[in-house]
């Protein structure tokens, strides 16, 4: 999966763009529950996003990888079941999620919790 690049104004923060992109992409299907903003690493910032599926009220996580360049925001979304290589989501974030439906998602959540303890 590649990066989606969108031209934005300088006054639009990356977080505001992520919130806009979630609304634009998932409105009527998913509802934003929580966002946790990670640190910059190698020019990228991860946003940990908890989404509620309106159909059945399950809440799962995805990681929005972002980078800013040349007046644009580049975004790559990785679902927890795809085992993102980013583990900054704190326990307070993990606690809003419903039980994972995949072993990979459960593993990723545990990895986040282990990193927080270390």
Secondary structure, 3 states (H helix, E strand, C coil): CCCEEEECCCCCCHHHHHHHHHHHHHCCCEEEEEEEEEEEECCEEEEEEEEEECCCCCEEEEEEEEEEECCEEEEEEEEHHHCCCCCCCCHHHHCCCCCCCCHHHHHHHHHHHHHHHC
